[in-house]
Amino acid sequence: MALDAFNVALAKDLRINIREQASGAYSVSSRLSVDPQAKDISHLLAFTCQPERHDELLTLANEVDG
């Protein structure tokens, strides 16, 4: 339940930073998953952008706290 809320907040912040503020992508997708048995956390971030803006937008994504 808490992870779902975090995923919603993270996706919103990423959308605002990458799509709305930077006008860098049409859509942004994000999903954080936790596997307690394997003690593993994974994060999938996907967005489409112009190749020359990739590094800039990835930097913005890494600055999001969620």
C-alpha positions in Angstrom: 0.0 0.0 0.0 2.7 2.5 0.9 4.8 1.4 -2.1 1.8 2.1 -4.4 1.4 5.6 -2.9 5.2 6.2 -3.4 4.9 5.0 -7.0 2.1 7.5 -7.7 4.0 10.4 -6.1 7.3 9.5 -8.0 5.6 9.1 -11.3 3.8 12.5 -10.8 7.1 14.2 -9.9 8.9 12.7 -12.9 6.1 13.7 -15.2 6.2 17.3 -13.9 10.0 17.6 -14.1 10.6 15.8 -17.5 7.4 16.4 -19.4 5.9 19.7 -18.1 8.8 21.8 -16.9 11.5 20.7 -19.3 9.2 19.9 -22.2 11.4 16.9 -22.8 9.1 13.9 -23.3 5.5 13.2 -24.4 5.1 10.5 -21.7 7.0 9.3 -18.7 6.6 5.9 -17.0 8.1 4.9 -13.7 7.7 1.8 -11.5 9.5 0.9 -8.2 9.4 -2.7 -7.1 10.5 -4.4 -3.9 11.3 -8.1 -3.4 11.8 -8.6 0.3 12.8 -12.3 -0.1 15.6 -11.5 -2.5 16.3 -8.2 -0.7 16.1 -6.5 -4.0 14.7 -3.1 -5.1 14.3 -2.2 -8.8 13.2 1.0 -10.5 12.1 1.1 -14.1 12.1 4.6 -15.7 11.0 5.0 -19.3 10.5 8.0 -21.5 10.9 9.0 -25.1 12.9 12.0 -26.1 15.1 13.5 -28.7 18.5 11.7 -28.4 20.4 14.9 -27.8 18.3 15.5 -24.7 18.8 12.1 -23.1 21.5 13.0 -20.7 19.8 16.3 -19.6 16.5 14.6 -18.9 18.1 11.6 -17.2 19.9 14.1 -14.9 16.5 15.7 -14.1 15.0 12.3 -13.4 17.8 11.5 -10.9 17.1 14.7 -9.0 13.5 13.7 -8.2 12.9 12.7 -4.6 9.4 11.2 -5.0 
